[in-house]
Every structure is written in C-alpha cells, then in structure tokens.
Amino acid sequence: MALEHVRPWRTIERRKSRKIRVGTVEVGGDAPISVQSMTNTPTPDVGATIDQIRRLEEAGADIVRVSCPDEESTAAFKHIAKAAKVPLVADIHFHYKRGIESAKAGAACLRINPGNIGSADRVRDVIQAAKDHGCSMRIGVNAGSLEQDLLEKYGEPCPEAMLESALDHAKILQDNDFHEFKISVKASDVFLSVAAYQLLADAIDCPLHLGITEAGPLRTGTVKSAIGLGSLLWAGIGDTIRVSLAAEPEEEIKVGFDILKSLGLRTRGVNIIACPSCARQGFDVIRTVEKLEKRLETVSEPISLSIIGCVVNGPGEALFTDLGFTGGGKGAGKMYIAGKPDHNVNNDEMVEHIAMLVEKRAAEMKAAREAAEVAAAPQVAE
C-alpha cells in the first residue's frame, strides 16, 4: 500500500509548474527539488573556484552559481564550466554583454533581471544568446534592490511590489518568446519572502527558486531558512532552493538537504534520529551523535539511523529506521536492524560499529541501484 494511503497527513501536494532544464538538471514539474549554492571565490581565480565547486559537488549540490561581473570573469567561466560536473549558473546583474559571453562560455543558466540590462535590443540579444546556447534564465527579484518606480508606488518593499517586479520581468522574456525561466522573490525578512512567493505561485506557472536572502550566520540563518523555506515547501511551493548563509557554501547544501529530508521531499544521506539525552541515557548521546554525523556525512544513500539513550523510546524509534542503537546498562546497548533487535554492542565500540553497518548498508543500496539502472538501460544490439 502506498505511503500516502497509510499516512495521508504526510502528503505534500506540490504546485503544478512547468518544467525547464538547467543543463542536465530538470527544474519544476515532477522533477526532484534541486539544491544549489554559490561560489564566493574570485571567479578569475580558476583554480580556487573549481576547487570550491568540487567541494560543493561532493556535498551533493545539484546546481552551482558563479558570479560573472566583468569580462575577466566570463573569460575564466569558460574553463570553470568545462571542469564542473554540475550545471553552472552565471550571475549577471547589469551588463548585457556579460550575459552573452557567459552563454557562449558554457553557462547552463543566466541569473538576470531583464529590466537592468538596458534597451529592448540588448535584452533581445541576451535572449537570443540563451536560445542559441541552450541556456535557461532565472529572474532574481530582491527586496533590497527593487526598482525605484515600484518603491515610489508602494512606499516600501512589500509582497505586491515584488510580485509586480517579477511579472514585469517575466513579460519581457515572454514577449520575446522565451519561456525557459524560473523566478525568485527573495527578502531577508521571512514574512515578506513567504508572502511574495505565495502571491507569485498563484500568478504564474514557471518554476520557483526559493530562498531567504542574507539569512545570516550558520545557526540563525539555518533557523530562518528552515522556517521560511519549510513553510513554503510544506504548502507545495518551490522547485529549487538555495539556503543563503554567511558560512562555507558546503554548509548551505547540507542545510538545504536537511530541510528537504525533514519534509520527505529528498532522501539523500543519513537521516539521524537522536534523543536530546537525559539522566537515563546509557551512553553519551550528544558526543556519539556528533561523531557519527561527522563520520557519515559523505554517505549519499538514503539511510535512517536512530540513536536513543535508553529503552523508553529506543525500541519504538528503531522500528521505523533502517538501523538503530538503544542504550542499555553495564556499558552496552542493543543494535537494531530493519526494526528488529539484532545484537549487543559495547559502548566503547559503538561509533565504529554503527558506522561500519551504515557504510555496508550504503554499499549494498548503491550496488542494487546501479544494477537496476543497468537492467533498465536500453540494450544495444551487437
């Protein structure tokens, strides 16, 4: 029986948007919600930028954005795009030539505001370059940089002003018969962002790129992003996300996947369910979870793991996870596999033992997935 029939209260009905492509990644429609980040190295420093992209790829990034503010950056972008394993978005703000250069250099998507590029002829030139080179576009509306006429009309950044800006920019692309675009309406204020996205979701069928911009440092930015993005995703709104943190870009990817995992929208990596610990704990739960989280962060297969300090909730949580460990007494605890008690493990050996079981399970899942992919691939006649 399908999960939604068993637990209808866990079902999220995603907004029906049209599908576009960012290179090899589908965005919108029934495609998985993609997670992206942005490099912060100087783009002309090709080596440093590629190294950072590689770390983002290892963290699981589906798409990476690279700033291209000048000709030196777009010249470097050509080499960066060739080295990247994921599609790259070229971030363009004002000069239309940078958009054309980036499209020619291998950008999978251009992040622009059509109204900032200049005359109608210049906009058409950028759109033609995107068409010629298979680029999609992202219209990026930001509460901190709304057009002056909209600020005068509405008096301040507000959801209605952000919606009008987004639709005005979308019309420029649509009038030029270009429909491979997505839109973001970001603000650092959670309420403003959420309200703007809600209006936009009802007004247009293009994919939506979600973000709470300039959310802040790792902890507070994660909280703000989880509240804002989580509420929208729960309502079925959003096709690709970027968590904007004043932290290393890889952290944005980790938080993004954690938000999606918490809503059952993506399942990449190990999902650790752990108790906050109390005086009943049979081992140091907090330190154990810290070690396991660090040890297992490179595992990409979807595996659930429960780490519970005592038998009050441990066996119950283990019923619903792939692997589980419940603290007991006398320096040992019980290991659960597929919801059933399996064997005892000494506390001083538990981290390595649990990690070994997770990695073994991940290897089995990967092998099964790859075998299934080979079996499903079209057979070439000899």
KOLMIZA-853883 format. One record per residue (C-alpha): residue in three letters; x, y, z; residue number from 1. Coordinates in steps of 0.02 Angstrom, whole numbers. Example, Ala and Ser with C-alpha at 12.3 -4.5 7.8 and 13.67 -1.06 7.14 Angstrom:
BEGIN
+------+--------+--------+--------+-----+
! type !     xx !     yy !     zz ! seq !
+------+--------+--------+--------+-----+
!  ALA !    615 !   -225 !    390 !   1 !
!  SER !    684 !    -53 !    357 !   2 !
+------+--------+--------+--------+-----+
This chain:
BEGIN
+------+--------+--------+--------+-----+
! type !     xx !     yy !     zz ! seq !
+------+--------+--------+--------+-----+
!  MET !      0 !      0 !      0 !   1 !
!  ALA !     68 !    171 !    -46 !   2 !
!  LEU !    131 !    279 !     95 !   3 !
!  GLU !      6 !    419 !     59 !   4 !
!  HIS !   -137 !    296 !     86 !   5 !
!  VAL !    -66 !    242 !    252 !   6 !
!  ARG !    -17 !    416 !    313 !   7 !
!  PRO !   -114 !    549 !    216 !   8 !
!  TRP !    -59 !    682 !    341 !   9 !
!  ARG !    119 !    663 !    275 !  10 !
!  THR !     73 !    702 !     95 !  11 !
!  ILE !    134 !    863 !     14 !  12 !
!  GLU !     45 !    907 !   -148 !  13 !
!  ARG !    169 !   1008 !   -249 !  14 !
!  ARG !    112 !   1158 !   -350 !  15 !
!  LYS !     98 !   1115 !   -534 !  16 !
!  SER !    233 !   1212 !   -625 !  17 !
!  ARG !    301 !   1191 !   -799 !  18 !
!  LYS !    469 !   1105 !   -815 !  19 !
!  ILE !    629 !   1187 !   -877 !  20 !
!  ARG !    808 !   1125 !   -888 !  21 !
!  VAL !    964 !   1194 !   -807 !  22 !
!  GLY !   1091 !   1095 !   -905 !  23 !
!  THR !   1063 !    913 !   -860 !  24 !
!  VAL !    952 !    956 !   -710 !  25 !
!  GLU !    764 !    967 !   -731 !  26 !
!  VAL !    679 !   1102 !   -627 !  27 !
!  GLY !    492 !   1109 !   -599 !  28 !
!  GLY !    352 !    990 !   -642 !  29 !
!  ASP !    380 !    821 !   -561 !  30 !
!  ALA !    570 !    841 !   -551 !  31 !
!  PRO !    652 !    823 !   -379 !  32 !
!  ILE !    676 !    988 !   -289 !  33 !
!  SER !    856 !   1035 !   -326 !  34 !
!  VAL !    979 !   1108 !   -201 !  35 !
!  GLN !   1105 !   1240 !   -251 !  36 !
!  SER !   1235 !   1358 !   -184 !  37 !
!  MET !   1354 !   1492 !   -249 !  38 !
!  THR !   1542 !   1508 !   -255 !  39 !
!  ASN !   1623 !   1651 !   -159 !  40 !
!  THR !   1798 !   1639 !   -232 !  41 !
!  PRO !   1855 !   1772 !   -358 !  42 !
!  THR !   1793 !   1699 !   -522 !  43 !
!  PRO !   1953 !   1743 !   -618 !  44 !
!  ASP !   2045 !   1629 !   -495 !  45 !
!  VAL !   2000 !   1474 !   -595 !  46 !
!  GLY !   2089 !   1350 !   -481 !  47 !
!  ALA !   2010 !   1411 !   -321 !  48 !
!  THR !   1837 !   1420 !   -399 !  49 !
!  ILE !   1848 !   1244 !   -470 !  50 !
!  ASP !   1908 !   1179 !   -301 !  51 !
!  GLN !   1758 !   1257 !   -215 !  52 !
!  ILE !   1639 !   1187 !   -346 !  53 !
!  ARG !   1715 !   1016 !   -318 !  54 !
!  ARG !   1679 !   1028 !   -131 !  55 !
!  LEU !   1501 !   1080 !   -170 !  56 !
!  GLU !   1481 !    933 !   -287 !  57 !
!  GLU !   1543 !    815 !   -152 !  58 !
!  ALA !   1417 !    890 !    -31 !  59 !
!  GLY !   1279 !    847 !   -156 !  60 !
!  ALA !   1247 !   1012 !   -246 !  61 !
!  ASP !   1135 !    993 !   -398 !  62 !
!  ILE !   1172 !   1167 !   -468 !  63 !
!  VAL !   1307 !   1296 !   -429 !  64 !
!  ARG !   1300 !   1484 !   -465 !  65 !
!  VAL !   1456 !   1582 !   -511 !  66 !
!  SER !   1465 !   1773 !   -514 !  67 !
!  CYS !   1517 !   1850 !   -681 !  68 !
!  PRO !   1525 !   2038 !   -652 !  69 !
!  ASP !   1661 !   2078 !   -781 !  70 !
!  GLU !   1744 !   2017 !   -940 !  71 !
!  GLU !   1887 !   1937 !   -845 !  72 !
!  SER !   1760 !   1830 !   -751 !  73 !
!  THR !   1668 !   1772 !   -907 !  74 !
!  ALA !   1835 !   1727 !   -987 !  75 !
!  ALA !   1876 !   1620 !   -836 !  76 !
!  PHE !   1700 !   1547 !   -834 !  77 !
!  LYS !   1736 !   1451 !   -994 !  78 !
!  HIS !   1872 !   1349 !   -907 !  79 !
!  ILE !   1770 !   1330 !   -748 !  80 !
!  ALA !   1616 !   1265 !   -841 !  81 !
!  LYS !   1721 !   1133 !   -929 !  82 !
!  ALA !   1786 !   1068 !   -762 !  83 !
!  ALA !   1620 !   1067 !   -670 !  84 !
!  LYS !   1518 !    907 !   -655 !  85 !
!  VAL !   1358 !   1001 !   -613 !  86 !
!  PRO !   1269 !   1137 !   -713 !  87 !
!  LEU !   1330 !   1315 !   -680 !  88 !
!  VAL !   1225 !   1472 !   -670 !  89 !
!  ALA !   1312 !   1633 !   -722 !  90 !
!  ASP !   1261 !   1776 !   -609 !  91 !
!  ILE !   1234 !   1932 !   -716 !  92 !
!  HIS !   1168 !   2097 !   -647 !  93 !
!  PHE !   1189 !   2243 !   -765 !  94 !
!  HIS !   1296 !   2225 !   -921 !  95 !
!  TYR !   1209 !   2132 !  -1061 !  96 !
!  LYS !   1375 !   2079 !  -1139 !  97 !
!  ARG !   1417 !   1976 !   -986 !  98 !
!  GLY !   1258 !   1875 !  -1017 !  99 !
!  ILE !   1305 !   1842 !  -1198 ! 100 !
!  GLU !   1484 !   1797 !  -1151 ! 101 !
!  SER !   1426 !   1679 !  -1014 ! 102 !
!  ALA !   1304 !   1590 !  -1129 ! 103 !
!  LYS !   1445 !   1562 !  -1254 ! 104 !
!  ALA !   1563 !   1506 !  -1114 ! 105 !
!  GLY !   1453 !   1361 !  -1060 ! 106 !
!  ALA !   1328 !   1429 !   -933 ! 107 !
!  ALA !   1177 !   1318 !   -910 ! 108 !
!  CYS !   1076 !   1463 !   -843 ! 109 !
!  LEU !   1089 !   1652 !   -832 ! 110 !
!  ARG !   1034 !   1740 !   -672 ! 111 !
!  ILE !    974 !   1911 !   -728 ! 112 !
!  ASN !    847 !   2049 !   -706 ! 113 !
!  PRO !    795 !   2089 !   -885 ! 114 !
!  GLY !    748 !   2265 !   -834 ! 115 !
!  ASN !    927 !   2301 !   -776 ! 116 !
!  ILE !   1011 !   2251 !   -939 ! 117 !
!  GLY !    961 !   2404 !  -1039 ! 118 !
!  SER !    867 !   2433 !  -1201 ! 119 !
!  ALA !    746 !   2312 !  -1281 ! 120 !
!  ASP !    877 !   2272 !  -1413 ! 121 !
!  ARG !   1002 !   2222 !  -1279 ! 122 !
!  VAL !    875 !   2112 !  -1193 ! 123 !
!  ARG !    837 !   2027 !  -1359 ! 124 !
!  ASP !   1023 !   1998 !  -1388 ! 125 !
!  VAL !   1041 !   1910 !  -1220 ! 126 !
!  ILE !    884 !   1806 !  -1251 ! 127 !
!  GLN !    949 !   1756 !  -1422 ! 128 !
!  ALA !   1115 !   1703 !  -1346 ! 129 !
!  ALA !   1021 !   1598 !  -1218 ! 130 !
!  LYS !    919 !   1516 !  -1356 ! 131 !
!  ASP !   1073 !   1485 !  -1464 ! 132 !
!  HIS !   1169 !   1402 !  -1323 ! 133 !
!  GLY !   1030 !   1310 !  -1231 ! 134 !
!  CYS !   1028 !   1420 !  -1076 ! 135 !
!  SER !    882 !   1443 !   -961 ! 136 !
!  MET !    864 !   1600 !   -855 ! 137 !
!  ARG !    823 !   1648 !   -677 ! 138 !
!  ILE !    736 !   1812 !   -643 ! 139 !
!  GLY !    801 !   1864 !   -473 ! 140 !
!  VAL !    694 !   1991 !   -380 ! 141 !
!  ASN !    764 !   2052 !   -214 ! 142 !
!  ALA !    676 !   2162 !    -87 ! 143 !
!  GLY !    837 !   2259 !    -62 ! 144 !
!  SER !    852 !   2310 !   -245 ! 145 !
!  LEU !    676 !   2342 !   -306 ! 146 !
!  GLU !    651 !   2468 !   -446 ! 147 !
!  GLN !    630 !   2648 !   -391 ! 148 !
!  ASP !    461 !   2669 !   -476 ! 149 !
!  LEU !    392 !   2521 !   -377 ! 150 !
!  LEU !    461 !   2589 !   -213 ! 151 !
!  GLU !    377 !   2755 !   -251 ! 152 !
!  LYS !    214 !   2667 !   -298 ! 153 !
!  TYR !    206 !   2555 !   -144 ! 154 !
!  GLY !    306 !   2659 !    -20 ! 155 !
!  GLU !    417 !   2514 !     36 ! 156 !
!  PRO !    468 !   2337 !    -13 ! 157 !
!  CYS !    311 !   2231 !      3 ! 158 !
!  PRO !    244 !   2070 !    -72 ! 159 !
!  GLU !    140 !   2161 !   -202 ! 160 !
!  ALA !    291 !   2263 !   -262 ! 161 !
!  MET !    398 !   2107 !   -276 ! 162 !
!  LEU !    261 !   2017 !   -372 ! 163 !
!  GLU !    242 !   2161 !   -493 ! 164 !
!  SER !    429 !   2168 !   -522 ! 165 !
!  ALA !    437 !   1981 !   -556 ! 166 !
!  LEU !    291 !   1982 !   -677 ! 167 !
!  ASP !    358 !   2136 !   -769 ! 168 !
!  HIS !    524 !   2048 !   -796 ! 169 !
!  ALA !    437 !   1886 !   -846 ! 170 !
!  LYS !    336 !   1979 !   -976 ! 171 !
!  ILE !    495 !   2043 !  -1059 ! 172 !
!  LEU !    552 !   1863 !  -1084 ! 173 !
!  GLN !    379 !   1803 !  -1136 ! 174 !
!  ASP !    360 !   1944 !  -1263 ! 175 !
!  ASN !    521 !   1880 !  -1342 ! 176 !
!  ASP !    452 !   1702 !  -1348 ! 177 !
!  PHE !    570 !   1641 !  -1211 ! 178 !
!  HIS !    491 !   1528 !  -1081 ! 179 !
!  GLU !    638 !   1431 !  -1008 ! 180 !
!  PHE !    645 !   1533 !   -848 ! 181 !
!  LYS !    618 !   1520 !   -662 ! 182 !
!  ILE !    589 !   1661 !   -538 ! 183 !
!  SER !    643 !   1704 !   -360 ! 184 !
!  VAL !    571 !   1840 !   -249 ! 185 !
!  LYS !    692 !   1845 !   -103 ! 186 !
!  ALA !    700 !   1951 !     54 ! 187 !
!  SER !    795 !   1938 !    217 ! 188 !
!  ASP !    628 !   1954 !    307 ! 189 !
!  VAL !    543 !   1784 !    320 ! 190 !
!  PHE !    366 !   1853 !    319 ! 191 !
!  LEU !    399 !   1961 !    165 ! 192 !
!  SER !    481 !   1819 !     68 ! 193 !
!  VAL !    345 !   1693 !    107 ! 194 !
!  ALA !    204 !   1814 !     64 ! 195 !
!  ALA !    288 !   1863 !   -101 ! 196 !
!  TYR !    312 !   1682 !   -151 ! 197 !
!  GLN !    132 !   1640 !   -109 ! 198 !
!  LEU !     71 !   1779 !   -224 ! 199 !
!  LEU !    191 !   1728 !   -361 ! 200 !
!  ALA !    142 !   1544 !   -351 ! 201 !
!  ASP !    -38 !   1592 !   -391 ! 202 !
!  ALA !      8 !   1715 !   -530 ! 203 !
!  ILE !    122 !   1614 !   -646 ! 204 !
!  ASP !    161 !   1433 !   -688 ! 205 !
!  CYS !    351 !   1444 !   -704 ! 206 !
!  PRO !    464 !   1353 !   -581 ! 207 !
!  LEU !    506 !   1448 !   -422 ! 208 !
!  HIS !    679 !   1463 !   -346 ! 209 !
!  LEU !    660 !   1480 !   -157 ! 210 !
!  GLY !    774 !   1572 !    -38 ! 211 !
!  ILE !    778 !   1685 !    114 ! 212 !
!  THR !    917 !   1800 !     59 ! 213 !
!  GLU !   1056 !   1857 !    176 ! 214 !
!  ALA !    984 !   1744 !    310 ! 215 !
!  GLY !   1137 !   1765 !    422 ! 216 !
!  PRO !   1267 !   1655 !    507 ! 217 !
!  LEU !   1257 !   1466 !    512 ! 218 !
!  ARG !   1142 !   1440 !    661 ! 219 !
!  THR !   1022 !   1586 !    646 ! 220 !
!  GLY !   1024 !   1580 !    456 ! 221 !
!  THR !    979 !   1396 !    462 ! 222 !
!  VAL !    832 !   1432 !    577 ! 223 !
!  LYS !    766 !   1574 !    469 ! 224 !
!  SER !    785 !   1471 !    310 ! 225 !
!  ALA !    703 !   1319 !    387 ! 226 !
!  ILE !    553 !   1423 !    440 ! 227 !
!  GLY !    533 !   1516 !    276 ! 228 !
!  LEU !    577 !   1381 !    152 ! 229 !
!  GLY !    497 !   1246 !    257 ! 230 !
!  SER !    329 !   1333 !    264 ! 231 !
!  LEU !    329 !   1360 !     75 ! 232 !
!  LEU !    385 !   1183 !     35 ! 233 !
!  TRP !    255 !   1113 !    155 ! 234 !
!  ALA !    125 !   1209 !     54 ! 235 !
!  GLY !    192 !   1130 !   -106 ! 236 !
!  ILE !    280 !   1288 !   -167 ! 237 !
!  GLY !    458 !   1279 !   -232 ! 238 !
!  ASP !    557 !   1187 !   -365 ! 239 !
!  THR !    738 !   1228 !   -320 ! 240 !
!  ILE !    812 !   1303 !   -162 ! 241 !
!  ARG !    964 !   1399 !   -104 ! 242 !
!  VAL !   1000 !   1423 !     82 ! 243 !
!  SER !   1095 !   1589 !     97 ! 244 !
!  LEU !   1215 !   1578 !    243 ! 245 !
!  ALA !   1365 !   1679 !    300 ! 246 !
!  ALA !   1459 !   1514 !    309 ! 247 !
!  GLU !   1555 !   1398 !    194 ! 248 !
!  PRO !   1450 !   1361 !     39 ! 249 !
!  GLU !   1452 !   1174 !     75 ! 250 !
!  GLU !   1352 !   1211 !    234 ! 251 !
!  GLU !   1213 !   1283 !    125 ! 252 !
!  ILE !   1199 !   1117 !     33 ! 253 !
!  LYS !   1193 !   1017 !    195 ! 254 !
!  VAL !   1058 !   1128 !    269 ! 255 !
!  GLY !    959 !   1125 !    107 ! 256 !
!  PHE !    955 !    936 !    103 ! 257 !
!  ASP !    912 !    930 !    288 ! 258 !
!  ILE !    762 !   1042 !    258 ! 259 !
!  LEU !    703 !    933 !    114 ! 260 !
!  LYS !    735 !    773 !    212 ! 261 !
!  SER !    633 !    836 !    359 ! 262 !
!  LEU !    484 !    855 !    241 ! 263 !
!  GLY !    514 !    692 !    149 ! 264 !
!  LEU !    550 !    785 !    -14 ! 265 !
!  ARG !    727 !    720 !    -38 ! 266 !
!  THR !    813 !    573 !     46 ! 267 !
!  ARG !    998 !    600 !     12 ! 268 !
!  GLY !   1116 !    545 !    150 ! 269 !
!  VAL !   1096 !    477 !    326 ! 270 !
!  ASN !    948 !    541 !    425 ! 271 !
!  ILE !    997 !    529 !    608 ! 272 !
!  ILE !    855 !    523 !    734 ! 273 !
!  ALA !    925 !    556 !    907 ! 274 !
!  CYS !    857 !    597 !   1079 ! 275 !
!  PRO !    914 !    754 !   1171 ! 276 !
!  SER !    977 !    639 !   1311 ! 277 !
!  CYS !    935 !    640 !   1496 ! 278 !
!  ALA !    992 !    556 !   1657 ! 279 !
!  ARG !    925 !    389 !   1593 ! 280 !
!  GLN !   1049 !    382 !   1449 ! 281 !
!  GLY !   1158 !    228 !   1442 ! 282 !
!  PHE !   1296 !    318 !   1345 ! 283 !
!  ASP !   1347 !    495 !   1297 ! 284 !
!  VAL !   1215 !    527 !   1163 ! 285 !
!  ILE !   1270 !    702 !   1115 ! 286 !
!  ARG !   1454 !    659 !   1086 ! 287 !
!  THR !   1407 !    497 !    998 ! 288 !
!  VAL !   1291 !    586 !    877 ! 289 !
!  GLU !   1422 !    720 !    843 ! 290 !
!  LYS !   1549 !    586 !    796 ! 291 !
!  LEU !   1428 !    488 !    689 ! 292 !
!  GLU !   1365 !    643 !    597 ! 293 !
!  LYS !   1543 !    690 !    553 ! 294 !
!  ARG !   1593 !    513 !    507 ! 295 !
!  LEU !   1442 !    482 !    396 ! 296 !
!  GLU !   1423 !    649 !    307 ! 297 !
!  THR !   1496 !    579 !    145 ! 298 !
!  VAL !   1367 !    438 !    135 ! 299 !
!  SER !   1244 !    487 !     -1 ! 300 !
!  GLU !   1124 !    339 !      1 ! 301 !
!  PRO !    961 !    371 !     97 ! 302 !
!  ILE !    977 !    280 !    263 ! 303 !
!  SER !    884 !    312 !    426 ! 304 !
!  LEU !    976 !    288 !    590 ! 305 !
!  SER !    907 !    306 !    766 ! 306 !
!  ILE !   1023 !    340 !    913 ! 307 !
!  ILE !    923 !    337 !   1076 ! 308 !
!  GLY !    995 !    341 !   1251 ! 309 !
!  CYS !    878 !    219 !   1339 ! 310 !
!  VAL !    741 !     90 !   1317 ! 311 !
!  VAL !    597 !    212 !   1348 ! 312 !
!  ASN !    588 !    269 !   1166 ! 313 !
!  GLY !    733 !    174 !   1087 ! 314 !
!  PRO !    644 !     15 !   1031 ! 315 !
!  GLY !    497 !    114 !    964 ! 316 !
!  GLU !    605 !    232 !    862 ! 317 !
!  ALA !    708 !     85 !    796 ! 318 !
!  LEU !    550 !      5 !    725 ! 319 !
!  PHE !    544 !    140 !    591 ! 320 !
!  THR !    729 !    158 !    547 ! 321 !
!  ASP !    848 !     54 !    443 ! 322 !
!  LEU !    971 !     43 !    587 ! 323 !
!  GLY !    956 !     89 !    769 ! 324 !
!  PHE !   1051 !     87 !    932 ! 325 !
!  THR !    970 !     94 !   1103 ! 326 !
!  GLY !   1068 !    121 !   1262 ! 327 !
!  GLY !   1056 !    -11 !   1396 ! 328 !
!  GLY !   1155 !    -44 !   1553 ! 329 !
!  LYS !   1326 !   -106 !   1604 ! 330 !
!  GLY !   1418 !    -16 !   1462 ! 331 !
!  ALA !   1324 !    -93 !   1315 ! 332 !
!  GLY !   1168 !    -67 !   1210 ! 333 !
!  LYS !   1058 !   -153 !   1083 ! 334 !
!  MET !   1082 !   -140 !    894 ! 335 !
!  TYR !    925 !   -148 !    788 ! 336 !
!  ILE !    923 !   -192 !    603 ! 337 !
!  ALA !    767 !   -162 !    496 ! 338 !
!  GLY !    668 !   -126 !    654 ! 339 !
!  LYS !    713 !   -287 !    746 ! 340 !
!  PRO !    834 !   -314 !    891 ! 341 !
!  ASP !    989 !   -398 !    821 ! 342 !
!  HIS !   1141 !   -396 !    936 ! 343 !
!  ASN !   1226 !   -308 !   1081 ! 344 !
!  VAL !   1368 !   -184 !   1059 ! 345 !
!  ASN !   1487 !   -115 !   1190 ! 346 !
!  ASN !   1478 !     74 !   1210 ! 347 !
!  ASP !   1662 !     98 !   1178 ! 348 !
!  GLU !   1646 !     11 !   1010 ! 349 !
!  MET !   1477 !     79 !    956 ! 350 !
!  VAL !   1531 !    226 !    844 ! 351 !
!  GLU !   1644 !    120 !    734 ! 352 !
!  HIS !   1521 !    -24 !    734 ! 353 !
!  ILE !   1372 !     83 !    686 ! 354 !
!  ALA !   1472 !    173 !    552 ! 355 !
!  MET !   1526 !      6 !    481 ! 356 !
!  LEU !   1346 !    -54 !    471 ! 357 !
!  VAL !   1288 !    108 !    389 ! 358 !
!  GLU !   1428 !    103 !    261 ! 359 !
!  LYS !   1392 !    -80 !    224 ! 360 !
!  ARG !   1208 !    -42 !    201 ! 361 !
!  ALA !   1250 !    106 !     88 ! 362 !
!  ALA !   1364 !     -2 !    -20 ! 363 !
!  GLU !   1226 !   -133 !    -40 ! 364 !
!  MET !   1100 !      1 !    -87 ! 365 !
!  LYS !   1218 !     79 !   -213 ! 366 !
!  ALA !   1255 !    -89 !   -293 ! 367 !
!  ALA !   1069 !   -129 !   -305 ! 368 !
!  ARG !   1030 !     42 !   -379 ! 369 !
!  GLU !   1168 !     30 !   -509 ! 370 !
!  ALA !   1113 !   -146 !   -556 ! 371 !
!  ALA !    936 !    -84 !   -579 ! 372 !
!  GLU !    997 !     59 !   -688 ! 373 !
!  VAL !   1095 !    -60 !   -797 ! 374 !
!  ALA !    945 !   -176 !   -813 ! 375 !
!  ALA !    832 !    -30 !   -861 ! 376 !
!  ALA !    954 !     42 !   -989 ! 377 !
!  PRO !    914 !     12 !  -1172 ! 378 !
!  GLN !   1007 !   -139 !  -1239 ! 379 !
!  VAL !   1119 !   -110 !  -1389 ! 380 !
!  ALA !   1116 !   -250 !  -1516 ! 381 !
!  GLU !   1285 !   -320 !  -1562 ! 382 !
+------+--------+--------+--------+-----+
